[in-house]
Amino acid sequence: MNTRLFGTDGIRGQTNTYPITPEVVLLLGKALARVFDAKGHGNRRALIGKDTRLSGYMLESALNSGLVSMGMDVFLVGPLPTPALAHLTRTMNADAGIMLTASHNPFDDNGIKIFGRDGYKLSDAIETEVENHVLSGDLVSSHIRSDNIGKTRRIDDARGRYIEYAKSTIGNLDLKDLTLVLDCANGAAYQVAPWIFKELGARVIKIFAEPDGYNINNRCGALHPETIGRAVIENEADIGIAFDGDADRVIFCDRTGKPVDGDRVLAMCALDLSSRNELNHNTLVVTTMSNLGMVQALRGKGIRVKITDVGDRNVIDCMRAGAFNLGGEKAGHLIYGDHSTTGDGIVGALQVLKLMVDNRRPLAELADCFAEYPQRLESLAVHEKKPISDQPSIATAMEACRTALGTEGRVIVRYSGTENKIRILVEAQAAELVDFWTERVIEAVKKDLT
């Protein structure tokens, strides 16, 4: 058996394959109950949410059984976005919020994201503590007698609570003059997202909002901006908004169908907040995947840009440490620290719409705030995640690329934290250089790892 459960964003894998099995998830529930009980919070209360994958029902039952067997009460919220669960965990003063989701992955994967009572993801130390209990085999519940077993309840108004919270983040915003296309990815946002934007007065055209347990992320959602782009053009809409499976990410399209990624949204929001002296420490937090053109443009405007390793958790950790209030990823994680404890696609979309309405400008104009460097991102499947630094061909190709590009470009090679894939990013001022060096690095990766 593996000695690690948690990856860069919780636990994830193929359903009915270790660690995403009912047996392991039951033990995980027991371990979480023991760890949080040992911390003496006293509430002995956990929330369980899920996206729309068929396997969510199976894993929910196993997790619930593990938690209640150790005396913890469980509240089931049903299909709901990950950021909604994080919000409810905090406002209901629960010990933990547990989300069953594999985010943007195909339906046959599933995973588990866990939030503490403050609404933030668990620290490495607590994850390690939970892992140790699961792997040690010491999780007995015979000391919990029948009258101390936890109770399970459903929260019937969970969606309503999140809808009101999301709307509260933008005040009295009136969207009556806007037509929106919402791509819900057949995922967790399929119910709440259309209601939120309709209640604010927008004309809403929803697509991929009919989950069947199998179609989550299937050629739709944030990973397929071309889909929302076509729908925007066909419906003559003002903006397209595409979520991923658990709605912690969002990608936009302007009225011409052109994609607007997280870099452009973060840049235009940072410029707006900075102009109103509301960008904490005049600093934006992004990852190494953000475009160098964006970084240089903001620094030229006097805005500091902090750069972290890939992963919204790294961004959030940096934001908390420096008391910054805006950060995110090019891939669509948008973290508005004044409102959320994690990436929130719906809150992010509301902030973009507020910017459009307040400035009376279309998305395309707001997003045209920097010139991108040509950039190419490729992914290759690998059977084993061997240390990249030990692979001679990759090391040689990367060093040659860095030498050739100097300070006017970069190359990043890293493994996906959630899939058996290796990512290759090359960026330079000239597109032909990007293509040349990307192919060189791909050749090296294939030689060493595939």
C-alpha angles and dihedrals in degrees: 000000000000118000095218128067103166124070130179092298109027123285120327141166147114114316115260090016120101123306096014096066130117090244095056093040091053089053090047090056091051091048094050091050091051095047096048093042089053089055089063099229089147099211096093089197132137134180124215122200131169144186122236102278116130090232091061091083092055094046093043090057093049094046092046091051092052094049098046092044087064093049100262121137115231130208116198115209098177123213107359136141116273093243089052090057091049090052094048092047089058099041093046091049091233123166092232143003116208121195121196105210144118091206109212096359123112119276095260090066124072137174149175129248117187129201129192127226090276092060094249126117116265120275121248089252094057092044089054091049091052091046092052092055093048093049098040098065093227096120104117122156101188089113090065105085124205095266091054099050112120124256127235123217136169121232103221095186098047093113092049092051092054094044091057092045093051092050091049091063093071103036120219097350115170114204097174093121095053132086114205133190111208119198104195094183089230083278144114096310096057094106107028101041098060091046094051095053094041092052088054090057103257124141100244126202108187123199131180091020098129107088118190099179093263108055102065110135090356103153090322141081133048094332091059108050090160088070095056089041092059091047092052092053094045092051097037088233127171095230142000121221120194124186129192125237097285096027097237087120132053135186124189139208124204123227091276091057093252114145118245111199133199094272093061094044092050092047096050092044092047091051091049095048091045091052089056095043089244099116103101110241085349087272136137122196119214138154134251089266093068116109117265089223090062093047093050094045093053094045087052087058091052096258116135116228120204114199122206136177116279117286134076090243090062090050092050093047090053092046092051093046093051098033090240119160105203131053144125150131137284088240091067109273104138117185117192101186094196089064112018142041094208141019109303119188095190096048088045091053091049091052090052092049091048090053090051094048097043092049096036089226131126120247093253092061094046092047093050092086102117142020113247123226110232106265135182127194121191132179127204127188116241131189095213134020100230117179106279092213090061095056108097100200093048092047092050094048093047093049091049090049093050092048092050096046099039114175092339096072146007146208126218125187117182141146122254111254093218107031138043092257138113119221124215120195123181123178131179141146092257122057093214090059090051092053094044095052095039090058091047092053092044090054090051093049092050090049094051105032114018 
